[in-house]
């Protein structure tokens, strides 16, 4: 992938969830960038994955604002 094909973005991520991801992903040498790129590709090419994402309800629908209800630390 060429540098000109990359888009720098910024997203807000719930800290406790990101920390858990970082710890687990470190062992696998897996980055958030890899996760996002692969998920976006699957979302665009795999309808089963897309449906699974839409049906996933372990997180609050409004994003990170209400996640504290699920991931209380």
C-alpha positions in Angstrom: 0.0 0.0 0.0 1.4 3.3 -1.0 1.5 6.2 1.5 -0.7 8.3 -0.8 -3.5 5.6 -0.4 -3.6 6.1 3.4 -6.1 8.4 5.1 -5.2 9.7 8.6 -8.4 9.8 10.8 -9.2 10.3 14.4 -11.8 8.4 16.4 -12.7 8.3 20.0 -12.4 4.9 21.6 -13.5 3.9 25.0 -10.4 3.7 27.2 -11.0 0.5 29.1 -12.0 -1.4 26.0 -9.0 -0.1 24.1 -6.7 -1.1 27.0 -8.0 -4.6 26.9 -7.6 -4.8 23.2 -4.0 -3.5 23.4 -3.0 -6.1 26.0 -4.5 -9.0 24.0 -3.3 -7.7 20.7 0.3 -7.2 21.9 0.8 -11.0 22.1 -0.6 -11.4 18.6 1.4 -8.4 17.2 -1.9 -7.1 16.0 -2.6 -3.4 15.7 -5.7 -1.2 15.8 -4.9 -0.1 12.3 -4.9 -3.8 11.1 -8.1 -4.4 12.9 -9.9 -1.4 11.4 -8.6 -2.0 7.8 -9.6 -5.7 7.9 -13.0 -4.9 9.4 -13.7 -2.3 6.8 -12.8 -4.7 4.0 -14.9 -7.4 5.5 -17.8 -5.0 6.0 -17.6 -4.0 2.3 -17.2 -7.6 0.9 -18.9 -10.0 3.3 -22.6 -9.5 4.0 -22.6 -12.0 6.8 -19.9 -10.0 8.6 -21.9 -6.8 7.9 -25.1 -8.3 9.4 -23.1 -9.5 12.4 -21.8 -6.0 13.0 -25.3 -4.5 12.7 -26.8 -7.1 15.1 -24.0 -6.8 17.7 -25.5 -5.2 20.8 -23.0 -5.6 23.6 -22.1 -1.9 23.2 -24.4 1.0 23.5 -25.9 2.2 20.2 -24.8 5.8 20.7 -21.1 4.8 20.7 -18.7 5.4 23.6 -20.9 7.7 25.6 -22.8 4.9 27.3 -20.1 2.2 27.4 -19.5 2.7 31.0 -22.6 0.7 31.7 -21.0 -2.4 30.2 -17.3 -1.9 31.0 -17.3 -0.6 34.5 -13.9 -0.5 36.1 
